Structures are given as C-alpha cells and as structure tokens.
Amino acid sequence: MNEPFEEMAIFARIAEQGSFTAAAKSLGRSKAYVSQQLTKLEERLGIQLLFRTTRKLSLTEAGKVYLDYCQAIVKSAPEARQSIAALQGEMTGSI
C-alpha cells in the first residue's frame, strides 16, 4: 500500500475502532506498527490527530476534520481500482 494512503487508512481504523489494539487486530498488524504509522502521519501533517491517555482515545478537532477525508478516500479506493481495471481491459482489446 502507498505509505501516505496506508497511514490515512490506519488513522481511520483507529478512530473507528476506538483503540490501537482493535485497529491493529482488524488490520492484521501489530499494535506497535499501527502506533508508528499514526505517529508518522501526525509528524508529516504537523498536527496531533488523537488525544491519547492510558484509558481513552479521542479525536482532536483536526482529527475530526481529517477523519472525514480519510474515510472518503479509503471508501473510494476500491472504486478507483475497478475503474482503472476496466480501462485496462478496454485498452488490451483488439484495435
């Protein structure tokens, strides 16, 4: 997966699941990997997306805004792949 896209997908999953552990399990990744990817995303954006305590995760204002975009991108990615696959099928046919 493309790294920025993967970071966005992981952030969305953390927010949806409400925990690093649940997100990691649903993605088939380690909790440490999921945490690293979120840290990389926050560093790349230069803003904190989640408030973290030992008991709870919650979205920052920036996280709430960014989550909507991440979810839309993650949702539309399979459709984009299907569109490209359809075009590839057309382009490989006889002329």
ABEGO torsion letter per residue (X at the ends): XBAAAAAAAAAAAAAAAGBAAAAAAAAGBBAAAAAAAAAAAAAAAGBBABBBBAABBBBBAAAAAAAAAAAAAAAAAAAAAAAAAAAAAAAABBX
